[in-house]
Amino acid sequence: MGMFNWADHEHFLGNTPAQWFDAALVLAVGWLLGKTISWLGSTLLLKLTARTENKLDDELVLTLRRPLVTLVTLLSMVLSYQRLTTPAQVDQWMGRFFHVSIVLTMTWALVRVVDTLLGALLRSRNERNDDRSNAQFIPAVRSSIKVLIWGLGIVVALNNAGYDVGALLAGIGIGGLALAMAAKDTLANIFGGVTVFTDKPFRVGDRIRLNGYDGIVEEVGLRSTRIRTSEGPMVIVPNIKFTDSVLENVSLEPSRRVRHELGLVYDTPKEKMQEAITILGALVKEHGEDLEAEYAAYFNAFKDSSLNIVFMYHIRKGKEIFKVQTRVHLDLLTRFRAAGLEFAYPTQVQINVDEGKLK
């Protein structure tokens, strides 16, 4: 029988105990360093940033803490692995794994930083403009940018891992072209939504007129906009309509112009016609809290069954239009009746002809 040789068993999986010890030591130091960074980020750095008026630095510290700890852990794993002797095939796969992991971790950190900066920027813009439509677009814009960064990060990771990214991108491009053709209407509506967000032809709460619809904007989405019409139903308008149609933003008008043609009976003498015009002028002045001083009242036409007076006035911005109109019209009706002014209406006169005279 031969003697047991310890030299034949001093390697475990191709590495000496000293190599395993070095690898474990590097990994432990990396783990402790990660814990230290996490502690510094959650205590010391937050206390320092809390002294500033700007809250963005606090958000960035919290945003970068986890990705930075993950990156330090991955680097310690790389250094630990380099202490070991492994087969070439294992080296190849582990190299790819580390490359992909590090790039994706860095992409994760970049996404979180960009997302935090965009969130702060858009929130600040929303507070300054008091525009509720931003609340609809902020999630969409942030999500789109995050998807773009993640896509680029994955491409870089695959390229570093040794994959043929060119062929992959060519395949994605062909597939994307086919998808774009199939979803061209959806993409057009999305671009229309971006146009609404950037140009701001209206905001949530504005009253608009579009393609015969008149209502209040209740929600602006990335693909469509919801309008509550004055009749009550909700109208969902594709955003592409806002780029190829004439839009009227009623809420932006300085005042609401109201125009009427008042027809008085043909028996009305000219003195009464002048009195009617005078009454209309006094009516505007006495409703000065609701109406602008500018108005028009004039005798404009001899109609088939009436003498017409045009009456135009302007309701001040911010007033409840229908309530103001009701008050003005009721007052007008009361004054005209008190003055003996009679409104005309279409009449038909039947004439009986003696048939014998037509022979």
C-alpha positions as CSV (number, residue, x, y, z in Angstrom):
1,M,0.0,0.0,0.0
2,G,1.2,3.5,-0.9
3,M,1.3,6.3,1.6
4,F,-1.5,9.0,1.5
5,N,0.0,12.1,-0.2
6,W,-1.5,15.4,1.0
7,A,0.0,17.2,-1.9
8,D,-2.4,15.5,-4.3
9,H,-5.4,17.0,-2.3
10,E,-4.2,20.5,-1.7
11,H,-6.3,21.8,-4.5
12,F,-10.1,22.2,-4.4
13,L,-11.7,22.8,-7.7
14,G,-8.3,23.7,-9.1
15,N,-7.4,26.3,-6.5
16,T,-5.3,26.2,-3.4
17,P,-6.7,27.2,0.0
18,A,-4.7,30.4,-0.1
19,Q,-6.5,31.4,-3.4
20,W,-9.9,30.6,-1.9
21,F,-9.0,32.7,1.2
22,D,-7.9,35.6,-0.9
23,A,-11.1,35.4,-3.0
24,A,-13.3,35.3,0.1
25,L,-11.3,38.1,1.7
26,V,-11.8,40.4,-1.3
27,L,-15.5,39.5,-1.4
28,A,-15.9,40.3,2.3
29,V,-14.1,43.6,2.0
30,G,-16.4,44.5,-1.0
31,W,-19.5,43.6,1.1
32,L,-18.3,45.7,4.0
33,L,-17.5,48.6,1.6
34,G,-21.0,48.3,0.2
35,K,-22.6,48.4,3.6
36,T,-20.5,51.4,4.5
37,I,-21.6,53.3,1.4
38,S,-25.2,52.4,2.2
39,W,-24.8,53.6,5.8
40,L,-23.1,56.8,4.7
41,G,-25.8,57.5,2.2
42,S,-28.7,56.9,4.6
43,T,-27.2,58.9,7.5
44,L,-24.3,61.3,7.0
45,L,-25.0,62.4,3.4
46,L,-28.8,62.8,4.1
47,K,-28.0,65.0,7.1
48,L,-25.7,67.2,5.0
49,T,-28.2,67.5,2.2
50,A,-31.0,68.2,4.6
51,R,-29.4,71.5,5.4
52,T,-29.9,72.8,1.9
53,E,-33.2,74.3,0.7
54,N,-33.1,72.3,-2.5
55,K,-34.7,68.8,-2.1
56,L,-33.1,67.5,-5.3
57,D,-29.8,66.6,-3.6
58,D,-31.7,64.5,-1.0
59,E,-33.5,62.6,-3.8
60,L,-30.2,62.0,-5.7
61,V,-28.6,60.5,-2.5
62,L,-31.5,58.1,-2.1
63,T,-31.6,57.4,-5.8
64,L,-27.9,56.4,-6.1
65,R,-27.5,54.5,-2.9
66,R,-28.7,51.1,-4.0
67,P,-27.2,51.1,-7.5
68,L,-23.8,52.2,-6.1
69,V,-23.9,49.4,-3.5
70,T,-24.8,46.9,-6.2
71,L,-21.9,48.2,-8.4
72,V,-19.4,47.9,-5.6
73,T,-20.6,44.4,-4.8
74,L,-20.2,43.4,-8.5
75,L,-16.7,44.8,-8.7
76,S,-15.7,43.0,-5.5
77,M,-17.0,39.8,-7.1
78,V,-14.9,40.5,-10.2
79,L,-11.8,41.0,-8.1
80,S,-12.6,37.9,-6.1
81,Y,-13.1,35.8,-9.1
82,Q,-9.8,37.0,-10.6
83,R,-8.0,35.4,-7.5
84,L,-9.2,32.0,-8.7
85,T,-8.0,29.7,-11.5
86,T,-10.8,28.5,-13.7
87,P,-11.2,26.7,-17.0
88,A,-11.2,28.8,-20.1
89,Q,-14.9,28.0,-20.9
90,V,-16.0,29.1,-17.4
91,D,-13.8,32.2,-17.8
92,Q,-15.6,33.1,-21.0
93,W,-19.1,32.7,-19.5
94,M,-18.2,34.5,-16.2
95,G,-16.6,37.3,-18.2
96,R,-19.9,37.8,-20.1
97,F,-21.9,37.7,-16.9
98,F,-19.8,40.4,-15.3
99,H,-19.8,42.6,-18.3
100,V,-23.6,42.4,-18.7
101,S,-24.2,42.8,-14.9
102,I,-21.9,45.9,-14.6
103,V,-23.4,47.6,-17.7
104,L,-27.0,46.9,-16.6
105,T,-26.2,48.2,-13.1
106,M,-24.7,51.4,-14.5
107,T,-27.8,51.7,-16.8
108,W,-30.0,51.2,-13.7
109,A,-28.2,54.1,-11.9
110,L,-28.4,56.3,-15.0
111,V,-32.2,55.6,-15.3
112,R,-32.8,56.5,-11.7
113,V,-30.8,59.7,-11.9
114,V,-32.5,60.9,-15.1
115,D,-35.9,59.9,-13.7
116,T,-35.2,61.9,-10.5
117,L,-34.0,65.0,-12.5
118,L,-36.9,64.8,-14.9
119,G,-39.4,64.4,-12.0
120,A,-38.0,67.4,-10.2
121,L,-38.0,69.5,-13.4
122,L,-41.5,68.6,-14.5
123,R,-42.9,69.0,-11.0
124,S,-41.4,72.5,-10.8
125,R,-42.9,73.4,-14.2
126,N,-46.3,72.0,-13.0
127,E,-46.2,74.1,-9.9
128,R,-45.3,77.3,-11.8
129,N,-47.9,76.8,-14.5
130,D,-50.6,75.3,-12.4
131,D,-51.4,73.0,-15.3
132,R,-53.2,69.9,-14.4
133,S,-52.6,68.3,-17.9
134,N,-48.9,67.9,-16.8
135,A,-50.1,65.3,-14.3
136,Q,-51.2,63.2,-17.3
137,F,-48.0,63.5,-19.3
138,I,-45.3,63.3,-16.6
139,P,-45.7,59.5,-16.2
140,A,-45.7,59.0,-19.9
141,V,-42.7,61.2,-20.6
142,R,-40.7,59.6,-17.8
143,S,-41.6,56.1,-18.8
144,S,-40.6,56.7,-22.4
145,I,-37.2,58.1,-21.5
146,K,-36.6,55.2,-19.1
147,V,-37.5,52.7,-21.8
148,L,-35.1,54.4,-24.2
149,I,-32.2,54.4,-21.7
150,W,-32.8,50.8,-20.8
151,G,-32.9,49.8,-24.5
152,L,-29.5,51.5,-25.1
153,G,-28.1,49.9,-22.0
154,I,-29.2,46.4,-23.0
155,V,-27.7,46.9,-26.5
156,V,-24.3,48.0,-25.0
157,A,-24.4,45.1,-22.5
158,L,-25.0,42.5,-25.3
159,N,-22.3,44.1,-27.4
160,N,-19.8,43.8,-24.5
161,A,-20.8,40.2,-24.0
162,G,-19.7,39.4,-27.6
163,Y,-23.1,39.1,-29.3
164,D,-23.7,40.4,-32.8
165,V,-25.7,43.5,-32.0
166,G,-25.8,44.7,-35.6
167,A,-27.8,41.7,-36.8
168,L,-30.1,42.1,-33.7
169,L,-30.7,45.7,-34.4
170,A,-31.4,45.0,-38.1
171,G,-34.0,42.5,-37.1
172,I,-35.5,44.9,-34.6
173,G,-35.5,47.6,-37.2
174,I,-37.5,45.4,-39.7
175,G,-39.9,44.4,-37.0
176,G,-40.2,47.9,-35.7
177,L,-41.1,49.1,-39.3
178,A,-43.8,46.5,-39.6
179,L,-45.1,47.4,-36.2
180,A,-45.1,51.1,-37.0
181,M,-47.1,50.5,-40.2
182,A,-49.6,48.5,-38.3
183,A,-49.9,51.0,-35.5
184,K,-49.6,54.2,-37.5
185,D,-52.8,55.6,-36.1
186,T,-51.8,55.0,-32.5
187,L,-48.4,56.6,-33.2
188,A,-50.0,59.6,-34.8
189,N,-52.2,60.1,-31.8
190,I,-49.2,59.8,-29.5
191,F,-47.3,62.4,-31.4
192,G,-50.5,64.5,-31.3
193,G,-50.4,64.2,-27.5
194,V,-46.8,65.3,-27.4
195,T,-47.8,68.3,-29.5
196,V,-50.6,69.2,-27.1
197,F,-48.2,68.9,-24.2
198,T,-45.5,71.1,-25.7
199,D,-47.6,73.7,-27.5
200,K,-50.4,73.8,-24.8
201,P,-53.3,75.0,-27.0
202,F,-55.5,74.3,-24.0
203,R,-55.3,73.0,-20.4
204,V,-57.4,70.7,-18.2
205,G,-60.4,72.7,-17.2
206,D,-60.5,74.9,-20.3
207,R,-63.6,75.1,-22.5
208,I,-62.9,74.4,-26.1
209,R,-64.7,73.9,-29.4
210,L,-63.6,71.3,-31.9
211,N,-65.4,69.8,-34.9
212,G,-68.8,70.8,-33.6
213,Y,-68.1,69.7,-30.0
214,D,-68.2,72.3,-27.2
215,G,-67.2,71.3,-23.7
216,I,-64.7,71.3,-20.8
217,V,-61.4,69.4,-21.0
218,E,-61.4,66.9,-18.2
219,E,-58.3,64.8,-19.0
220,V,-55.4,64.9,-21.5
221,G,-53.8,61.6,-22.2
222,L,-51.0,60.5,-24.4
223,R,-53.3,59.0,-27.0
224,S,-56.6,60.8,-26.5
225,T,-58.3,63.7,-24.7
226,R,-61.6,63.6,-22.8
227,I,-64.1,66.5,-23.2
228,R,-67.3,66.8,-21.1
229,T,-69.7,68.5,-23.5
230,S,-72.3,71.0,-22.3
231,E,-75.0,68.5,-23.1
232,G,-73.5,66.1,-20.6
233,P,-71.9,63.2,-22.6
234,M,-68.1,62.6,-22.5
235,V,-66.4,62.9,-25.9
236,I,-63.1,61.1,-26.4
237,V,-61.1,62.9,-29.1
238,P,-58.0,61.3,-30.6
239,N,-55.1,63.6,-30.2
240,I,-54.3,63.7,-33.9
241,K,-57.4,65.8,-34.3
242,F,-55.7,68.7,-32.5
243,T,-53.0,68.8,-35.1
244,D,-55.2,68.9,-38.3
245,S,-58.3,70.7,-37.1
246,V,-59.2,74.3,-36.1
247,L,-59.4,74.5,-32.3
248,E,-61.2,77.3,-30.5
249,N,-60.2,77.8,-26.9
250,V,-63.2,79.6,-25.4
251,S,-61.5,80.0,-22.0
252,L,-58.8,82.2,-23.5
253,E,-61.2,84.8,-24.9
254,P,-61.0,88.1,-23.0
255,S,-64.8,88.2,-22.8
256,R,-67.8,86.4,-24.2
257,R,-69.6,88.3,-27.0
258,V,-73.4,87.8,-27.2
259,R,-75.3,88.9,-30.3
260,H,-79.1,89.1,-30.7
261,E,-81.4,90.3,-33.3
262,L,-84.5,91.7,-31.6
263,G,-87.5,92.0,-33.9
264,L,-90.2,94.5,-33.0
265,V,-93.6,94.7,-34.7
266,Y,-94.1,97.0,-37.7
267,D,-96.5,99.2,-35.8
268,T,-93.6,100.4,-33.6
269,P,-93.0,104.2,-34.2
270,K,-89.6,105.6,-34.6
271,E,-89.7,107.2,-31.2
272,K,-90.2,103.7,-29.6
273,M,-87.4,102.3,-31.7
274,Q,-85.1,104.9,-30.4
275,E,-86.4,104.2,-26.8
276,A,-85.6,100.5,-27.3
277,I,-82.0,101.3,-28.2
278,T,-81.7,103.7,-25.2
279,I,-83.1,100.9,-22.9
280,L,-80.4,98.5,-24.2
281,G,-77.6,101.0,-23.5
282,A,-78.9,101.6,-19.9
283,L,-79.2,97.8,-19.4
284,V,-75.5,97.3,-20.2
285,K,-74.5,100.1,-17.8
286,E,-76.6,98.8,-14.9
287,H,-75.1,95.3,-15.3
288,G,-71.6,96.6,-15.3
289,E,-70.4,94.0,-12.8
290,D,-71.1,91.3,-15.3
291,L,-70.8,93.1,-18.6
292,E,-68.0,95.1,-20.3
293,A,-68.8,98.7,-21.1
294,E,-68.5,98.0,-24.9
295,Y,-71.8,97.2,-26.5
296,A,-73.7,97.8,-29.8
297,A,-77.4,98.5,-30.3
298,Y,-78.7,99.8,-33.7
299,F,-81.7,99.5,-36.0
300,N,-80.3,97.4,-38.9
301,A,-83.1,95.9,-41.1
302,F,-86.7,95.7,-42.2
303,K,-87.5,92.1,-42.0
304,D,-90.6,90.4,-43.5
305,S,-92.4,90.5,-40.2
306,S,-90.4,92.8,-37.9
307,L,-88.2,95.8,-37.5
308,N,-84.8,94.5,-36.4
309,I,-82.5,95.9,-33.7
310,V,-79.0,94.3,-33.3
311,F,-77.9,94.1,-29.7
312,M,-74.4,93.0,-28.9
313,Y,-72.7,92.9,-25.4
314,H,-69.7,91.2,-23.8
315,I,-69.7,89.1,-20.6
316,R,-66.7,89.7,-18.4
317,K,-64.1,86.9,-18.2
318,G,-64.6,84.6,-15.2
319,K,-68.3,85.2,-15.0
320,E,-70.8,82.3,-15.3
321,I,-72.0,82.9,-18.8
322,F,-75.4,81.2,-18.7
323,K,-76.4,82.8,-15.4
324,V,-75.4,86.3,-16.6
325,Q,-77.3,85.8,-19.9
326,T,-80.4,84.8,-17.9
327,R,-80.2,87.9,-15.7
328,V,-79.7,90.3,-18.6
329,H,-82.4,88.7,-20.8
330,L,-85.0,88.7,-18.0
331,D,-84.2,92.4,-17.3
332,L,-84.5,93.2,-21.0
333,L,-87.8,91.5,-21.2
334,T,-89.2,93.3,-18.2
335,R,-88.0,96.7,-19.5
336,F,-89.4,96.2,-23.0
337,R,-92.8,95.2,-21.7
338,A,-92.9,98.1,-19.2
339,A,-92.1,100.5,-22.2
340,G,-94.9,98.9,-24.3
341,L,-92.4,97.5,-26.8
342,E,-93.8,94.4,-28.5
343,F,-91.8,91.6,-30.0
344,A,-92.8,90.5,-33.5
345,Y,-93.4,86.9,-34.6
346,P,-94.0,85.5,-38.1
347,T,-97.7,85.8,-39.2
348,Q,-99.7,84.4,-42.0
349,V,-102.7,86.2,-43.5
350,Q,-105.3,84.2,-45.3
351,I,-107.0,86.0,-48.2
352,N,-110.4,84.7,-49.5
353,V,-110.8,85.4,-53.2
354,D,-114.2,85.4,-55.0
355,E,-113.8,82.7,-57.5
356,G,-116.4,84.2,-59.7
357,K,-114.3,87.2,-60.4
358,L,-111.5,85.1,-61.6
359,K,-113.4,83.7,-64.5
